[in-house]
Amino acid sequence: MKVAICGGGVIGTSTAYFLSRRNVEAVVVERTGVANGASGKSGGFLALDWCDGTLLAPMARRSFALHGQLAAEIGANWGYRRVDTLGVVASARRDISAYRKLPSPGWLGDGAAVHGQLGTPASTAQINPAAFTHAMMTAAIENGATLVNGCVEGISRDSKSGHVTGVMVDGAVLRCDAAVIALGPWSILACEWLPLGATMGSKGHSLVFDYAPSPQSLFVELETDDGEIAAPEINPRPDGTTYVCGLSGHDALPNDPADVLPEPGATENLRRMTALISPDLAAAKVLAVQACYRPLTVDGLPQIGQVTDVPGAYVATGHNVWGMLNAPATGEAMAELIVEGRATTIDLAHFDPARLEPG
């Protein structure tokens, strides 16, 4: 069996990896570069139980365990480590000392206070998302998968059965027995070829600082100078850098992922927000200025499964903020579905793409 996976993000590379473990010939087609979008520019925060009480809980718990297993099994370093996770309140307008319930890490400023512990090393962890995505692609290639550079332009189907026979890549047909749409927010382009629900893009900005504080992940409720409430996330990494996000964007999703750029003033705004939490961090050298789009659907759940009435067509996208966490379990379940006809490690019924109106 040969499976074409459209998209070299974390969902696509994870699917390729788990297919390759089953000796399936997996071909990843990517136009801009592996981990070029949110898979290379997200925070990489992982949580065991933050999805409890939602339909995502079984997937999140399975995937959290898989992250630990993959870190032990694959001989690559993508910054996986268990961490304490703290809830922080910060304000530019008022004294927040009354919110202080726990000692603050020494690198936080006077205008920030720790109000609680949100996770321990038993329940929260982190990875470098770009390194993880590349490592999954490399491991898949070592198992026989291939990576093809090109733009997916459509699906070819048998004229009688309607079964997928290939994907159109730069005007030529790449023959395959099955195709997986894993294009993140650009999966909406596949609505022209397949009866899929729309996948939208939510833009966010981030900065990577040359700064190595103590290793706690922080989720911050921040009151800015103008009284607005923001929610920055801060993730120090083992490589001596610190990742900060929490500033939304407004630009529409461009047709080409290579055209995603930070919006004017975003870097300065995010740096000012960081200074209200940690002046030392904000004063450090900025190593990367980033913007990306998270894929999401109208009901907030990913669409994962076989495409209705199109044999051999599958989709795995729309994971929103939990893409890095849930990629391993998604890839594992997709491999089961394609090879065995059903997923066994997690129940995909709630994520059936048939629940969404075609976009």
C-alpha positions as a Markdown table, in Angstrom:
| # | Residue | x | y | z |
|---|---|---|---|---|
| 1 | Met | 0.0 | 0.0 | 0.0 |
| 2 | Lys | 1.2 | 3.5 | -0.8 |
| 3 | Val | -0.2 | 6.5 | 1.1 |
| 4 | Ala | 0.3 | 10.1 | 0.1 |
| 5 | Ile | 0.2 | 12.5 | 3.0 |
| 6 | Cys | -0.5 | 16.1 | 2.0 |
| 7 | Gly | 1.3 | 18.3 | 4.5 |
| 8 | Gly | 4.6 | 18.2 | 6.3 |
| 9 | Gly | 3.5 | 19.5 | 9.7 |
| 10 | Val | 3.4 | 17.6 | 12.9 |
| 11 | Ile | 0.1 | 15.7 | 12.0 |
| 12 | Gly | 1.4 | 14.7 | 8.6 |
| 13 | Thr | 4.8 | 13.6 | 9.8 |
| 14 | Ser | 3.4 | 11.7 | 12.8 |
| 15 | Thr | 1.0 | 9.9 | 10.4 |
| 16 | Ala | 3.9 | 9.0 | 8.1 |
| 17 | Tyr | 5.9 | 7.7 | 11.1 |
| 18 | Phe | 3.2 | 5.4 | 12.4 |
| 19 | Leu | 2.4 | 4.2 | 8.8 |
| 20 | Ser | 6.1 | 3.4 | 8.3 |
| 21 | Arg | 6.1 | 1.4 | 11.4 |
| 22 | Arg | 3.5 | -0.8 | 9.7 |
| 23 | Asn | 5.7 | -1.2 | 6.6 |
| 24 | Val | 3.3 | 1.0 | 4.6 |
| 25 | Glu | 4.9 | 3.2 | 1.9 |
| 26 | Ala | 4.3 | 6.7 | 3.1 |
| 27 | Val | 5.0 | 9.8 | 0.9 |
| 28 | Val | 4.8 | 13.2 | 2.5 |
| 29 | Val | 4.2 | 16.0 | 0.1 |
| 30 | Glu | 5.1 | 19.5 | 1.4 |
| 31 | Arg | 5.4 | 22.7 | -0.6 |
| 32 | Thr | 7.2 | 25.1 | 1.9 |
| 33 | Gly | 9.2 | 22.9 | 4.2 |
| 34 | Val | 8.7 | 20.5 | 7.1 |
| 35 | Ala | 7.4 | 22.3 | 10.2 |
| 36 | Asn | 7.1 | 25.5 | 8.3 |
| 37 | Gly | 3.8 | 26.6 | 9.9 |
| 38 | Ala | 2.4 | 26.2 | 13.4 |
| 39 | Ser | 4.3 | 22.9 | 13.8 |
| 40 | Gly | 7.5 | 24.9 | 13.9 |
| 41 | Lys | 6.4 | 28.0 | 15.6 |
| 42 | Ser | 4.1 | 26.9 | 18.5 |
| 43 | Gly | 5.0 | 26.6 | 22.1 |
| 44 | Gly | 5.3 | 22.9 | 22.4 |
| 45 | Phe | 3.5 | 22.6 | 25.7 |
| 46 | Leu | 2.0 | 19.2 | 26.6 |
| 47 | Ala | -0.6 | 18.4 | 29.2 |
| 48 | Leu | -1.9 | 15.1 | 30.4 |
| 49 | Asp | -5.3 | 16.2 | 31.8 |
| 50 | Trp | -6.1 | 19.7 | 30.6 |
| 51 | Cys | -8.6 | 18.2 | 28.1 |
| 52 | Asp | -10.4 | 16.2 | 30.8 |
| 53 | Gly | -14.1 | 16.7 | 30.7 |
| 54 | Thr | -14.0 | 17.2 | 26.9 |
| 55 | Leu | -14.3 | 14.9 | 23.9 |
| 56 | Leu | -10.5 | 15.4 | 23.5 |
| 57 | Ala | -9.6 | 13.8 | 26.8 |
| 58 | Pro | -8.9 | 10.2 | 25.7 |
| 59 | Met | -6.8 | 11.4 | 22.8 |
| 60 | Ala | -4.8 | 13.8 | 25.0 |
| 61 | Arg | -4.1 | 11.2 | 27.6 |
| 62 | Arg | -3.0 | 8.7 | 25.0 |
| 63 | Ser | -0.8 | 11.2 | 23.2 |
| 64 | Phe | 0.8 | 12.5 | 26.4 |
| 65 | Ala | 1.9 | 8.9 | 27.1 |
| 66 | Leu | 3.1 | 8.5 | 23.5 |
| 67 | His | 5.3 | 11.6 | 23.7 |
| 68 | Gly | 7.2 | 10.0 | 26.6 |
| 69 | Gln | 7.5 | 6.7 | 24.7 |
| 70 | Leu | 8.7 | 8.4 | 21.5 |
| 71 | Ala | 11.3 | 10.4 | 23.4 |
| 72 | Ala | 12.7 | 7.2 | 24.9 |
| 73 | Glu | 12.5 | 5.1 | 21.7 |
| 74 | Ile | 13.8 | 7.5 | 18.9 |
| 75 | Gly | 17.4 | 8.5 | 19.1 |
| 76 | Ala | 16.9 | 12.2 | 18.7 |
| 77 | Asn | 16.8 | 15.2 | 21.0 |
| 78 | Trp | 13.8 | 17.5 | 20.6 |
| 79 | Gly | 13.9 | 19.1 | 24.0 |
| 80 | Tyr | 11.3 | 16.8 | 25.7 |
| 81 | Arg | 11.2 | 17.3 | 29.4 |
| 82 | Arg | 8.6 | 17.2 | 32.2 |
| 83 | Val | 8.0 | 20.6 | 33.8 |
| 84 | Asp | 6.2 | 22.4 | 36.6 |
| 85 | Thr | 3.5 | 24.7 | 35.2 |
| 86 | Leu | 2.5 | 27.9 | 37.0 |
| 87 | Gly | -0.4 | 30.2 | 36.8 |
| 88 | Val | 0.7 | 33.9 | 36.9 |
| 89 | Val | -1.1 | 37.2 | 37.3 |
| 90 | Ala | 0.6 | 40.4 | 36.1 |
| 91 | Ser | -0.6 | 44.0 | 35.7 |
| 92 | Ala | 0.8 | 47.3 | 34.6 |
| 93 | Arg | -2.0 | 49.2 | 36.4 |
| 94 | Arg | -2.4 | 47.8 | 39.9 |
| 95 | Asp | -0.8 | 46.0 | 42.8 |
| 96 | Ile | -1.3 | 42.3 | 42.4 |
| 97 | Ser | 0.5 | 41.1 | 45.6 |
| 98 | Ala | -2.8 | 39.8 | 47.0 |
| 99 | Tyr | -2.8 | 37.2 | 44.2 |
| 100 | Arg | 0.6 | 35.8 | 45.3 |
| 101 | Lys | 0.0 | 32.3 | 46.7 |
| 102 | Leu | 3.3 | 30.7 | 45.8 |
| 103 | Pro | 6.9 | 32.0 | 45.6 |
| 104 | Ser | 7.8 | 33.5 | 42.2 |
| 105 | Pro | 10.7 | 32.3 | 40.1 |
| 106 | Gly | 13.5 | 34.8 | 40.5 |
| 107 | Trp | 13.3 | 35.9 | 36.9 |
| 108 | Leu | 9.8 | 37.3 | 37.2 |
| 109 | Gly | 9.4 | 41.0 | 37.8 |
| 110 | Asp | 7.7 | 42.7 | 40.8 |
| 111 | Gly | 4.5 | 43.2 | 38.7 |
| 112 | Ala | 3.9 | 39.5 | 38.4 |
| 113 | Ala | 2.7 | 37.0 | 41.0 |
| 114 | Val | 2.2 | 33.2 | 41.0 |
| 115 | His | -1.3 | 32.4 | 42.0 |
| 116 | Gly | -1.2 | 28.6 | 41.7 |
| 117 | Gln | 0.4 | 25.5 | 40.3 |
| 118 | Leu | -1.3 | 24.3 | 37.2 |
| 119 | Gly | 0.8 | 21.2 | 36.5 |
| 120 | Thr | 3.6 | 19.1 | 37.9 |
| 121 | Pro | 6.2 | 17.0 | 36.0 |
| 122 | Ala | 3.7 | 14.2 | 36.3 |
| 123 | Ser | 1.1 | 16.0 | 34.2 |
| 124 | Thr | 2.9 | 18.7 | 32.1 |
| 125 | Ala | 5.8 | 18.6 | 29.7 |
| 126 | Gln | 7.3 | 20.4 | 26.7 |
| 127 | Ile | 9.0 | 19.8 | 23.5 |
| 128 | Asn | 10.7 | 22.0 | 20.8 |
| 129 | Pro | 7.9 | 21.6 | 18.1 |
| 130 | Ala | 10.1 | 22.2 | 15.1 |
| 131 | Ala | 12.7 | 19.7 | 16.3 |
| 132 | Phe | 10.0 | 17.1 | 17.1 |
| 133 | Thr | 8.3 | 17.5 | 13.7 |
| 134 | His | 11.6 | 17.1 | 11.9 |
| 135 | Ala | 12.6 | 14.1 | 14.1 |
| 136 | Met | 9.3 | 12.4 | 13.2 |
| 137 | Met | 9.9 | 12.9 | 9.5 |
| 138 | Thr | 13.5 | 11.6 | 9.8 |
| 139 | Ala | 12.4 | 8.6 | 11.7 |
| 140 | Ala | 9.7 | 7.9 | 9.1 |
| 141 | Ile | 12.3 | 8.2 | 6.3 |
| 142 | Glu | 14.6 | 5.8 | 8.1 |
| 143 | Asn | 11.6 | 3.3 | 8.1 |
| 144 | Gly | 11.2 | 3.8 | 4.3 |
| 145 | Ala | 9.0 | 6.9 | 3.9 |
| 146 | Thr | 9.9 | 9.6 | 1.5 |
| 147 | Leu | 9.5 | 13.4 | 1.4 |
| 148 | Val | 8.5 | 15.1 | -1.8 |
| 149 | Asn | 8.7 | 18.9 | -2.4 |
| 150 | Gly | 5.6 | 20.2 | -4.2 |
| 151 | Cys | 2.2 | 21.8 | -4.1 |
| 152 | Val | -0.8 | 19.5 | -3.8 |
| 153 | Glu | -3.4 | 20.7 | -6.3 |
| 154 | Gly | -6.1 | 18.0 | -6.2 |
| 155 | Ile | -7.1 | 14.4 | -6.0 |
| 156 | Ser | -7.4 | 11.9 | -8.8 |
| 157 | Arg | -10.0 | 9.2 | -8.6 |
| 158 | Asp | -11.1 | 6.1 | -10.5 |
| 159 | Ser | -13.9 | 6.9 | -12.9 |
| 160 | Lys | -16.0 | 3.9 | -11.9 |
| 161 | Ser | -15.4 | 3.3 | -8.2 |
| 162 | Gly | -14.5 | 6.8 | -7.2 |
| 163 | His | -11.6 | 5.5 | -5.2 |
| 164 | Val | -8.5 | 7.7 | -4.8 |
| 165 | Thr | -5.8 | 6.8 | -7.3 |
| 166 | Gly | -3.4 | 9.7 | -6.7 |
| 167 | Val | -2.8 | 13.3 | -5.7 |
| 168 | Met | -2.0 | 16.1 | -8.2 |
| 169 | Val | 1.4 | 17.6 | -7.3 |
| 170 | Asp | 2.6 | 20.5 | -9.5 |
| 171 | Gly | 0.5 | 19.4 | -12.4 |
| 172 | Ala | 1.5 | 15.7 | -12.3 |
| 173 | Val | -0.2 | 12.7 | -10.7 |
| 174 | Leu | 1.5 | 11.1 | -7.7 |
| 175 | Arg | 0.0 | 7.6 | -7.7 |
| 176 | Cys | -1.2 | 6.2 | -4.4 |
| 177 | Asp | -3.8 | 3.9 | -2.9 |
| 178 | Ala | -4.9 | 6.4 | -0.2 |
| 179 | Ala | -4.4 | 10.1 | 0.5 |
| 180 | Val | -4.4 | 12.0 | 3.8 |
| 181 | Ile | -5.2 | 15.7 | 3.9 |
| 182 | Ala | -3.1 | 17.2 | 6.7 |
| 183 | Leu | -2.5 | 20.7 | 5.5 |
| 184 | Gly | -3.4 | 22.5 | 8.7 |
| 185 | Pro | -5.5 | 25.6 | 8.0 |
| 186 | Trp | -4.7 | 25.2 | 4.3 |
| 187 | Ser | -6.8 | 22.0 | 4.4 |
| 188 | Ile | -9.6 | 24.4 | 3.4 |
| 189 | Leu | -8.2 | 24.3 | -0.1 |
| 190 | Ala | -9.1 | 20.6 | -0.3 |
| 191 | Cys | -12.8 | 21.6 | 0.0 |
| 192 | Glu | -12.6 | 22.2 | -3.7 |
| 193 | Trp | -11.7 | 18.5 | -4.3 |
| 194 | Leu | -13.4 | 16.7 | -1.4 |
| 195 | Pro | -16.6 | 17.0 | 0.7 |
| 196 | Leu | -14.8 | 18.4 | 3.7 |
| 197 | Gly | -15.9 | 20.8 | 6.4 |
| 198 | Ala | -14.0 | 24.1 | 6.4 |
| 199 | Thr | -10.8 | 24.4 | 8.4 |
| 200 | Met | -10.0 | 28.0 | 9.4 |
| 201 | Gly | -6.8 | 29.7 | 10.5 |
| 202 | Ser | -6.3 | 31.6 | 13.7 |
| 203 | Lys | -3.2 | 33.8 | 13.6 |
| 204 | Gly | -0.8 | 34.2 | 16.5 |
| 205 | His | 2.6 | 35.8 | 17.1 |
| 206 | Ser | 5.6 | 34.6 | 19.1 |
| 207 | Leu | 9.1 | 35.5 | 20.0 |
| 208 | Val | 12.1 | 33.4 | 20.9 |
| 209 | Phe | 14.6 | 35.0 | 23.3 |
| 210 | Asp | 18.2 | 34.2 | 24.0 |
| 211 | Tyr | 17.4 | 33.7 | 27.7 |
| 212 | Ala | 17.7 | 30.6 | 30.0 |
| 213 | Pro | 15.7 | 31.0 | 33.3 |
| 214 | Ser | 14.5 | 28.2 | 35.6 |
| 215 | Pro | 12.4 | 25.6 | 33.7 |
| 216 | Gln | 8.8 | 26.4 | 34.6 |
| 217 | Ser | 6.1 | 26.9 | 31.9 |
| 218 | Leu | 4.0 | 29.9 | 32.7 |
| 219 | Phe | 0.4 | 30.7 | 31.8 |
| 220 | Val | -0.2 | 34.4 | 32.5 |
| 221 | Glu | -3.3 | 36.6 | 32.9 |
| 222 | Leu | -1.9 | 40.0 | 32.1 |
| 223 | Glu | -3.6 | 43.4 | 32.4 |
| 224 | Thr | -1.9 | 45.8 | 30.0 |
| 225 | Asp | -1.4 | 49.6 | 30.3 |
| 226 | Asp | -4.7 | 50.2 | 28.5 |
| 227 | Gly | -6.7 | 47.8 | 30.7 |
| 228 | Glu | -6.9 | 45.0 | 28.1 |
| 229 | Ile | -6.5 | 41.4 | 29.3 |
| 230 | Ala | -4.0 | 39.3 | 27.5 |
| 231 | Ala | -2.9 | 35.7 | 28.0 |
| 232 | Pro | 0.8 | 35.2 | 27.2 |
| 233 | Glu | 2.4 | 31.8 | 27.5 |
| 234 | Ile | 6.1 | 31.5 | 28.4 |
| 235 | Asn | 8.1 | 28.3 | 27.9 |
| 236 | Pro | 11.8 | 28.2 | 28.8 |
| 237 | Arg | 13.6 | 25.5 | 26.8 |
| 238 | Pro | 16.5 | 23.2 | 27.5 |
| 239 | Asp | 18.5 | 24.8 | 24.6 |
| 240 | Gly | 18.9 | 28.1 | 26.5 |
| 241 | Thr | 16.1 | 29.9 | 24.8 |
| 242 | Thr | 12.6 | 31.1 | 26.0 |
| 243 | Tyr | 9.5 | 31.1 | 23.9 |
| 244 | Val | 6.8 | 33.7 | 24.4 |
| 245 | Cys | 3.4 | 33.9 | 22.6 |
| 246 | Gly | 0.0 | 35.5 | 23.3 |
| 247 | Leu | -0.6 | 38.1 | 20.7 |
| 248 | Ser | -3.3 | 37.4 | 18.1 |
| 249 | Gly | -3.2 | 38.6 | 14.5 |
| 250 | His | -5.8 | 39.8 | 12.1 |
| 251 | Asp | -4.5 | 39.1 | 8.6 |
| 252 | Ala | -6.4 | 36.6 | 6.5 |
| 253 | Leu | -4.8 | 33.3 | 5.7 |
| 254 | Pro | -2.7 | 33.7 | 2.6 |
| 255 | Asn | -2.8 | 31.1 | -0.1 |
| 256 | Asp | 0.9 | 30.4 | 0.2 |
| 257 | Pro | 2.3 | 29.4 | 3.6 |
| 258 | Ala | 5.6 | 31.2 | 2.7 |
| 259 | Asp | 3.7 | 34.5 | 2.8 |
| 260 | Val | 2.9 | 34.3 | 6.5 |
| 261 | Leu | 4.5 | 37.3 | 8.1 |
| 262 | Pro | 4.3 | 39.1 | 11.5 |
| 263 | Glu | 2.0 | 42.1 | 11.4 |
| 264 | Pro | 3.4 | 45.6 | 11.9 |
| 265 | Gly | 3.9 | 46.4 | 15.5 |
| 266 | Ala | 3.4 | 42.9 | 16.8 |
| 267 | Thr | 7.0 | 42.3 | 17.9 |
| 268 | Glu | 7.0 | 45.5 | 19.9 |
| 269 | Asn | 3.7 | 44.8 | 21.5 |
| 270 | Leu | 4.6 | 41.3 | 22.5 |
| 271 | Arg | 7.9 | 42.5 | 23.9 |
| 272 | Arg | 6.1 | 45.2 | 25.9 |
| 273 | Met | 3.8 | 42.5 | 27.3 |
| 274 | Thr | 6.8 | 40.4 | 28.2 |
| 275 | Ala | 8.4 | 43.3 | 30.1 |
| 276 | Leu | 5.4 | 43.5 | 32.4 |
| 277 | Ile | 6.0 | 39.9 | 33.4 |
| 278 | Ser | 9.8 | 39.7 | 33.3 |
| 279 | Pro | 11.9 | 42.7 | 32.5 |
| 280 | Asp | 15.1 | 40.6 | 32.3 |
| 281 | Leu | 13.5 | 38.3 | 29.7 |
| 282 | Ala | 12.2 | 41.2 | 27.6 |
| 283 | Ala | 15.6 | 42.8 | 27.6 |
| 284 | Ala | 17.3 | 39.7 | 26.2 |
| 285 | Lys | 18.2 | 39.3 | 22.5 |
| 286 | Val | 15.4 | 38.2 | 20.3 |
| 287 | Leu | 16.4 | 35.2 | 18.2 |
| 288 | Ala | 13.2 | 34.7 | 16.2 |
| 289 | Val | 10.2 | 36.7 | 15.3 |
| 290 | Gln | 7.4 | 34.4 | 14.3 |
| 291 | Ala | 3.8 | 34.2 | 13.1 |
| 292 | Cys | 1.6 | 31.2 | 12.3 |
| 293 | Tyr | -2.0 | 30.1 | 11.9 |
| 294 | Arg | -3.5 | 27.4 | 14.1 |
| 295 | Pro | -6.1 | 25.2 | 12.3 |
| 296 | Leu | -9.6 | 25.1 | 13.8 |
| 297 | Thr | -13.1 | 24.0 | 12.8 |
| 298 | Val | -16.5 | 25.6 | 13.6 |
| 299 | Asp | -17.2 | 23.2 | 16.6 |
| 300 | Gly | -13.6 | 23.4 | 18.0 |
| 301 | Leu | -12.9 | 19.7 | 17.3 |
| 302 | Pro | -10.5 | 18.3 | 14.8 |
| 303 | Gln | -11.7 | 16.4 | 11.8 |
| 304 | Ile | -10.0 | 13.0 | 11.7 |
| 305 | Gly | -11.1 | 10.1 | 9.6 |
| 306 | Gln | -12.3 | 8.9 | 6.2 |
| 307 | Val | -13.8 | 11.4 | 3.9 |
| 308 | Thr | -17.5 | 10.7 | 3.3 |
| 309 | Asp | -18.2 | 8.9 | 0.0 |
| 310 | Val | -14.6 | 9.1 | -1.2 |
| 311 | Pro | -12.9 | 5.7 | -0.7 |
| 312 | Gly | -9.2 | 6.1 | 0.0 |
| 313 | Ala | -9.5 | 9.7 | 1.1 |
| 314 | Tyr | -8.7 | 10.7 | 4.7 |
| 315 | Val | -8.3 | 13.9 | 6.7 |
| 316 | Ala | -6.5 | 14.9 | 9.9 |
| 317 | Thr | -6.6 | 18.6 | 10.7 |
| 318 | Gly | -8.2 | 21.2 | 12.9 |
| 319 | His | -6.4 | 20.5 | 16.1 |
| 320 | Asn | -6.3 | 24.2 | 17.2 |
| 321 | Val | -4.0 | 24.7 | 20.2 |
| 322 | Trp | -3.5 | 21.0 | 20.9 |
| 323 | Gly | -1.8 | 20.0 | 17.7 |
| 324 | Met | 1.6 | 19.3 | 19.2 |
| 325 | Leu | 0.1 | 17.4 | 22.1 |
| 326 | Asn | -2.3 | 15.3 | 20.0 |
| 327 | Ala | -0.2 | 14.6 | 17.0 |
| 328 | Pro | 1.2 | 11.2 | 18.1 |
| 329 | Ala | -2.2 | 9.8 | 19.0 |
| 330 | Thr | -3.6 | 11.2 | 15.7 |
| 331 | Gly | -0.9 | 9.6 | 13.6 |
| 332 | Glu | -1.2 | 6.3 | 15.4 |
| 333 | Ala | -5.0 | 6.3 | 15.0 |
| 334 | Met | -4.8 | 7.3 | 11.3 |
| 335 | Ala | -2.3 | 4.4 | 10.6 |
| 336 | Glu | -4.7 | 2.0 | 12.3 |
| 337 | Leu | -7.7 | 3.4 | 10.3 |
| 338 | Ile | -5.9 | 3.2 | 7.0 |
| 339 | Val | -4.4 | -0.2 | 7.4 |
| 340 | Glu | -7.0 | -2.0 | 9.5 |
| 341 | Gly | -10.2 | -0.1 | 8.6 |
| 342 | Arg | -10.7 | 1.2 | 12.2 |
| 343 | Ala | -8.8 | 3.0 | 14.9 |
| 344 | Thr | -8.4 | 0.9 | 18.1 |
| 345 | Thr | -6.2 | 3.1 | 20.4 |
| 346 | Ile | -8.7 | 5.9 | 20.5 |
| 347 | Asp | -12.3 | 6.4 | 19.3 |
| 348 | Leu | -12.4 | 8.7 | 16.3 |
| 349 | Ala | -16.2 | 8.8 | 16.2 |
| 350 | His | -16.4 | 12.4 | 17.6 |
| 351 | Phe | -14.0 | 13.7 | 15.0 |
| 352 | Asp | -15.7 | 12.2 | 12.0 |
| 353 | Pro | -15.5 | 14.7 | 9.2 |
| 354 | Ala | -19.0 | 13.8 | 8.1 |
| 355 | Arg | -20.4 | 15.8 | 11.1 |
| 356 | Leu | -19.4 | 19.1 | 9.4 |
| 357 | Glu | -21.2 | 20.7 | 6.5 |
| 358 | Pro | -18.9 | 20.7 | 3.4 |
| 359 | Gly | -17.1 | 24.0 | 3.1 |
